[in-house]
Amino acid sequence: MEIILKYFSDFTDDQISKFSKLEGLYKEWNEKINVISRKDIDSLYERHVLHSLAIAVICNFDDGAEVIDIGTGGGFPGIPLAIFFPNVKFHLVDSIGKKIKVVQEVAAALDLKNVTTHHGRVEEIKGRKFDYAVSRAVAPLADLWKWINPVLKVGQKSDELPNGLICLKGGDLTNEIFETGMKRIVQAWSIHTIFQEPAFEDKFVVYVPKLI
């Protein structure tokens, strides 16, 4: 928890309480359903929570914005972002039922009323659109964009960025960005310039705007 407070100092007591409970909740659920690797569970706040919050540094979602988390796994980046943005609606999606079960239980334990879930694939979602999509290392950028583009709204629900896809990626992204065919509009920020921790030396926040 200390590593979160190293970079963020203006949380409410309720937010601090919720962030503080994450470690116990995930350790408890990880014993039942393995959603975080054994070697990472002891670095939960750095490798999962702080990593997720890199998105919050890049894009301050407006109150009332609707955000979909594609392939949320155990709830990252969606759960930390839902704590950070209590007035933003987050819809966490994963095709693996046991992972969504963990997300639901963690959200309930934290009383996160701004979190809903969907067990299935994003392509199955009909009749609903979102301002932003977030994701973490789920698939190549071109695939992510193909899946999410149909359910994104055109507009801008943040002072920083128009609506679009914001995802967490690692390694050399040159080919991945080129393969989207949208090299000129894709933006990437080094997380290591935001959080000066060795774990983030090759990690990035990548953004694709929804233009039409």
N, C-alpha and C positions, 0 to 999 in steps of 0.2 A: 504493500500500500504506500510505503514511503516514496517509492519511485514515481507514483502518480502525483503526489503532493510536491515533488521536486519541480514539476513542470506546470502544475495548475494550483492556483492558490485562492480561487474565488468560489469554491463549492459551498452550497448550503449544507447545513447539518444533515438534512435528509439524504443528499447526494453522498456525503462522506459515509454515512451509515450504510447505504446500499453498496457502495464500492467496497467497503470493509467486509461485507458479508460474502462477497463473491468467492473468496478463497475457500472458505468452509463449505459453501454450497457445491462448488465444482469438485472439491476433493471427495465429498460425500457421494455425489452422483458418478464421479469417475470410477469409483469402486464398483458400482453397479453396471454402468454402461460406459465403456471406454470412448470418450469423445475428445480427449486431449491426451497426447502421447505421455507416457510415464515420465520421460525425461523433461518434459515441458511443464508438468503440473506444478513443480516447485518454483517455476519462473512465470507463473500465471500473470502477475501484474505487469511484468516487462514484455513478455513475448506475445501476450494475448490482449490484455486490457490497454496498456499504453500504445501498443501497435494499432489497435482499433481507433484510438483517440487521435491518431495522426489525421484522420479524415476530418475531425472536428476543428483542427487547427487550420486546415485548408479551406473548409466550407462551413460557415456558421448558418445552419438551416434556420429559416424563419419559423416562428410559431405557427402551427397549423399545417406545416409542410407534411407531405406523405412520402415515406421512404421505404423501399423494398430492399431486403437483404437476400441476395441470391446465393443459395448453397450455404446457408448460415452455419451448418455443422452444429457445434454446441452453443452457438449464439454469438459468434464473432464475425463481423464487428457490431452486429445489431444490439446486443444487450448493453455493452458499455456506452454506445451512442444513445440508447434510450434513457440511460441514467443521466448522461450529460445534457440531453435535450428533452426535458420532461414534457414540453408542450408540442413535441413533434410526434407524429404517428409512425410507428415502425411495424412493417409486416415481414416476418421472418419466414423464409421458405427453404425447405430441404426435402429431397426425395427419400431420405432414409428416416423411417418412422421413429426409431429409437433416439435419434438425435433431436427430432422435434419434441419428443417426450421430455428430454432434458431441458430444452429451451422453455417449454411450457411450465415445468416445475420450478425452474430458476426464476422465471418471470413472476410466477404466482407467489413464491417465497419472498420476493422483493416488492410485491404489490405494484408491479409495473403496469399501470392501467393503459399505457400508451403502446403496448406490444400486443400484436395479434400474430397468429402463425398459420402456415399452410403446409400440409404434408403432401408433397407432390412436386411437379416441375413447374417452373415459371411459365412455360408455354401453355400450361393448362388454365392459367388465370384468365378469366373472361369478364368483361363488363366492369373492369376497374383499372384506373390508371394512376400513376405515381409521378411525383415531381423529380425524385432522384432514385437511383439504384446504387447500392453499395455491395461490395463483394470482397472476398479475400482468397486469392490463389485457388479459385475454383476451376478455371478453364482458360484457354488462350483468349486474349482480348477480342479477337474477331468473333469467336463463338459467343462470348458474353454479350457483345453488342447485338448480335443476331437474335439472341433470346430475349433481350430486355427492351430493345428499341420499340417493339409494338405496344408495350405497356407504359411507356414514358409520355408525359405531357410536355408540350412546348410551353415555355414560360420561364420564370425566374423566381424561386422562393428562397433566395439568399442574396445578401449584398455582394458576395464574392463571385459566385459562379451561376450562370444560367443552368436550368434543369439539365440533367444528364446522368451519366454513369461515373461513379467515383470508386475505384477499386485499389486494393493493396496488392502489389506485385513485388517480385524479387528477381535479382540477376540482370543479365543483359537483355534489355527489352527492344533492341533495335529491330530485329526481325519481326517480333510480335506486333509492334506498332506498324511496321511497314505492311504487314499482311492484312491489316484492317482496311487499307486503301484510303485511310483518313489521316495520314501522317501530318498534314498541315494543320489540322485542328486538335489533334491529341496533345495534351499537356502532361508533363510528369515532374514531380518534385521529389527530391531525395529526402527520405525520412531522417537520415542521419544529420541533416542540417536543422531539423526540428528538435529531435531528441538525440543528444550526443552520447548514445550508448553503442558499444561495439556490435550488438545484435542487429542494429539497423544500418550497418555500413553498405549493404547491397539491397536495401529495401526502398520502395518508391510508392507514392500515391499517384495514380494515373487517372486522368479525367478525359471523358469524351462528351462533348455537348450534344444535346438534342436540338437539332436545328430546324427540322421540318417534321 
